[in-house]
Amino acid sequence: MNLYNDAAVRENKLTMWSAYYTPKSLDEALQILAENQERARIIAGATDLILEIERGQRPDIDVLIDITRIPGLDSILVDDEGWIRIGPLATHNHCAGSELLQERANALALACWSVGAPQIRNRGTLAGNLITASPANDTITPLMAFGAKLTLRSAHGERDVPLKDFYQGVRKTVLAPDEILTAIRFPLPGESTRSTFIKLGLRQAQAISVVNVAALVEVFDDRVGRASIALGSVAPTIIHALEAEAYLNGKVLNPDVIGEASRLAAEAATPISDIRATASYRKEMVEVCTSRALTMLHDGTQRQGVPDDPVMLWGADEGHVQEALDSGYVHQAGTPIETSINGKQYVLDGFDKSLLRLIREDAGLTGSKEGCAEGECGACTVFLDGSAVMSCMVPAPRAHHAEIVTVEGLAQNGQLHPIQQAFIEEGAVQCGYCTPGFLMSGAKLLEEVDHPNKEQIAQSITGNLCRCTGYYKILKAFDRAAELAEQAQD
């Protein structure tokens, strides 16, 4: 049975996509995918795909299937077989904040924390990162170290594929056109297992890996019983440093052993030179990063530099889908988007564009800005169903029957939000272009943390760039906003 009128959809081909489906169940999504095959893509975060479509890099894709309204797909748990199971809608923030992963699979939690900024981590999923299949993707590396398997499901059945067999080259996988990645699984590491993740980028946040390393060791009586070292951004796919792993078996982690294992890990790398680094630099940095990782595992400092309670900017529901849809949606040319923006109901026509453009062009709310159009500057930050997101990277139909807040909605009853008032008092507004994004991040931070410290403030604005000058006034405004918020509660 055809759930939607595909013939009518195909007659209305537009610039970015001709049809945008929001199914209410995974079975519906699988059926739509089976009917459209190569011309369709499953999306959750869409943080990579929407950019590729906008740039004309995916002319063969004109159907998007959005599974973000399906509940129960974002779980992180230990299954009946004693394996950690991660659902296809688990975001990077879900993984970074998971106590289970922090305690038993620390390398994966660290890798997810290193991805993008809070707004990106609220949308981007672990499954999507794996499917993008870039050798520089951070989360593939620890999952390779943990020996993960992927469950791939189609309308005709499902199969399990070891992660090491999932990749066929740069951005090439064995995923069939009618399959969805429905689970990521790996054996629950024992209590004697330690793991960590080291990433080398060209800046402190929102950086693509020049090199990344995931290291795992099981230690018994001070000796390594098993070691796993995976390397990213140094070969066409993520690789294991097999000789280094074999060398560590039965050894005590001392400086000499760590040095030799790190040298062997560097020998496994076959990097290229590109805009981010030369091949020789990458090879040397593999040795450095492996040494750091193994030293941290020896010292028990594998979570060094990462907060125990990271800032998420994800709202009261913590990015989880709360209720199932009564029925699926399909948007095509002429299908209105019914949404709530700042508590006001809108019926809008812009279906084949980003959420940012829908807000600015169709709703006429121009406070949110486009500074980079690729999710790096944060000027377009809005709240989507309670979570801070980069609206330039969200497809417009995701707004259908959703709750959106823009910078215009921060003030209530003629009273400025504390973060707005603080920006005025501290002179934190410079040219003003980036200010709406900073205000949105600040408002969500104050909702999440009553008295944020300097580290938490810095975490909250890693996705917001100011191109005018320093951040000193902005940071002072965040401090002042916390004081104003406290005064308002007294």
Sequence and secondary structure as in RCSB ss.txt:
>XXXX:A:sequence
MNLYNDAAVRENKLTMWSAYYTPKSLDEALQILAENQERARIIAGATDLILEIERGQRPDIDVLIDITRIPGLDS
ILVDDEGWIRIGPLATHNHCAGSELLQERANALALACWSVGAPQIRNRGTLAGNLITASPANDTITPLMAFGAKL
TLRSAHGERDVPLKDFYQGVRKTVLAPDEILTAIRFPLPGESTRSTFIKLGLRQAQAISVVNVAALVEVFDDRVG
RASIALGSVAPTIIHALEAEAYLNGKVLNPDVIGEASRLAAEAATPISDIRATASYRKEMVEVCTSRALTMLHDG
TQRQGVPDDPVMLWGADEGHVQEALDSGYVHQAGTPIETSINGKQYVLDGFDKSLLRLIREDAGLTGSKEGCAEG
ECGACTVFLDGSAVMSCMVPAPRAHHAEIVTVEGLAQNGQLHPIQQAFIEEGAVQCGYCTPGFLMSGAKLLEEVD
HPNKEQIAQSITGNLCRCTGYYKILKAFDRAAELAEQAQD
>XXXX:A:secstr
  SS HHHHHTT  SS SEEEE SSHHHHHHHHHHHGGGEEEESS TTHHHHHHTTS TT  EEEE TT TTSS 
EEE TTSEEEE TT BHHHHHT HHHHHH HHHHHHHHTSS HHHHTT BHHHHHHH  TT TTHHHHHHTT EE
EEEETTEEEEEEHHHHEEETTEE   TT EEEEEEEE   TTEEEEEEEE SSSSS   SEEEEEEEEEETTEEE
EEEEEEESSSSS EE HHHHHHHTT B  HHHHHHHHHHHHHH      SS  HHHHHHHHHHHHHHHHHHHHHT
 TTTTS SS     TTTTT   S  SS EEE TT  EEEEETTEEEEE   SSBHHHIIIIIS    S  SSSSS
SS TTEEEETTEEEEGGGSBGGGGTT EEE GGGSSBTTB  HHHHHHHHTT  SSSSSHHHHHHHHHHHHHH S
S  HHHHHHHTTT    SS SHHHHHHHHHHHHHHHHHH 
